[in-house]
């Protein structure tokens, strides 16, 4: 049976492959609406930060672990996750993809997926909210890849159908956040068709 880390590596690789395939179907629609204030290029650029942050953060090992779980990371980033800086970083990342965005996405995804495949999960990195183990940080990157590839597929008018291992890990993040925040009951009622969620409801 695969270890938890091996499952995370596989989920990340699956999510990455799905993202690359979906980005490859953008065609000439890079400037069309993507998500909220982002066009498709900015949405893809933002999603690519699932790769660049892994590389960057691993180059800055912390003195200690300050963020102990994947769910703790999301709770710690709530105050900055929707700020104007996030919007601008996405636009900058989109522009950085250059004249051949698909080639840039493919190269970046391949490079970082290969890097993750060589890791043990015990490596320490300095995230935007403090020191973490790679094994706890990587599921945040898989979650971002899954959710934003679903956003991209929706913007392109395609089915949002993530691969099984990637979907399972993304849903595990949702579950952990809902349980920890005391909103599991509302989520369960909605998931089983009992009662809809309020507009704008989110575990993030």
N, C-alpha and C positions, 0 to 999 in steps of 0.2 A: 504494500500500500504506500502511496506517495506520502511524504511528509507534508506538513502544513506549508513549509517554505516552497517545496516543489509544486504544490498546488497553486501557490501565489505566482510562481514563475510562469506556470502554464497559463494561468488566467491573464497575466499581463501580456504574454505573447499572443494569446488569442484575441484579446481586445485590440492590441496593436495591429494585427493583421486585418481585423475588421475595419479599423480606422483607415488604414492605407487603401484598402479596396474601395471604401466609400469615397475617400478624397479623390481617388482615380476616376470617379464618375461625375465630378463637378463640371468638367468641360469648360464652357465659356461663362459659367455662372458665378465667378468669384466675387463680383460686385453686387450680387442680388442679396436680398435680406437673409440673414442667417439666424440670429437669436437676439432679441431685444435691440440694443443699440449697435450690434455687430452685423456686418455683412458676412458673407460666407468666408471670405479670406481671413477676417479677424477671428471668426469662430474656429477655423482650422488652425490659425496661429495660436490661439489660446489653448487649444487641445494639444498642440505640440509642446506646450510647457510641461506636459506629463513626462516628456523625455528630458528636456533641457534642465529641469530642476533636479532630476536624479543625478545627472552628470555634475552639475554645479555643487549640489549639497554634499555629495560624497567627497569632493575636494576640500571640504571644510569640516573635518572631524571635530566633534565637541569634546569638552572635558568630561561631560556627564550626560546621562539621559535625563531629559526634562519633560518629555512628552511620552507617556508610557504606552499608549494604545492608539490605534487608528481613529477610534471614535473621539479620543481626547484631542487629536489633531484638529478634527472638524469643529469641535466645541471651541477650541482656542482661536480658530481663524474666523469665527462668525462675524466679529466686528470689522474685519477688513475684507471679507469675501465679496461684498457688493459695492465697494468704494470706487470712486472715479479712477483711481490708479489701476485697478483691475481692467477696466475698459480700455484704458490707454495702452497698457502692456499688451493686451490682445491685438490691438491695432498695429503696434510696433512689431509684434511677433509675426503678424500676417504679412507686413511689408518685407520683413526679413526673409520670407520664403522666396523672394525674387521673381524672376520672369518664368520660372518653371516650378511652380509650387508643388506639383505632384512628385517631381524628382527630389526636391528638398525634403518633403515629408517621408518619402521612401528611404532616403539615405539616413535621415535622423532616426527613424523608427528602427531600421536595421542595426544601426550602431549601438543604440541604447538597449535594445532587446538582447543583443549579443553580450553587452556588458553585464546586464542583470543575470544572464545565464551562467556567468562565471562567478557570481557572488554566492556567499553562504547565508546571507540574511542577517548575520551578526554584525555586519559593518555599521559603524556609526556615522551619522551625517547631521549637519546643522540645517534644519528646516527654517522656514520663516517665523516659526513660533518656538524654536529651540531644538536642543539635541534629541535625536530619535535613533532607533534601530531601523535599518533598511527593511527588515521584515515587517515592521509596523507602518513604515511610510509607503512601501510599494502598493499596498491595497488602495491607498488614496489615489495613486496614479491610475490604477486599473479602473477605479470608480469614475474618475474624470474622463478617461478614454471611453468607457461604456456610455456614460450619460451624454457626453458631447458628440459622440458618433451617432447616437440616437437623435440628438438635435440636428446634426448635419443631414442625416437620412431624411428626417422630417422636412427640412428646408428644401431638399431635392425632390420631395414627393415620393420617397421610397419607403419600404417597410423598415421599421426600427426593430431588427431581430438580432440581438447580440448572440455570440457563441455561448454555449452552455456554461463552461467553466468561468468565463468572464462575467456572465450574467449572475451566476451563483455568488461570486465574490462581491459584486456590486450590491446585490440584495442583502448580503450579510452585513455590509456597512450600514445600509438602511435599517436593518433589524437592530443592530447594536445601538444606533443612535436613538431609535424609537423607544427601545427598552430603557435605556439610560435616562431619557428625558421624560419618561412616564406617558408616552403617547402611543404605546403599542396597542392599546385597546381600540383607539380610533382607527389606526392603520389596519388592524385585523377586521374590523367591521366593514371598512371600505373594500378591502381585498376579497372579502367573501360576499359582497353584494348587499350587505345589510344597510349601510348608511354611507352616503358620499362624504368626502372631506370638504372642509370649507375652502372657498377660493383662495389661492395663494398658499395653501398649507404646504409645509416642507419640513423635512427632518434636518435640513441644513441650517 
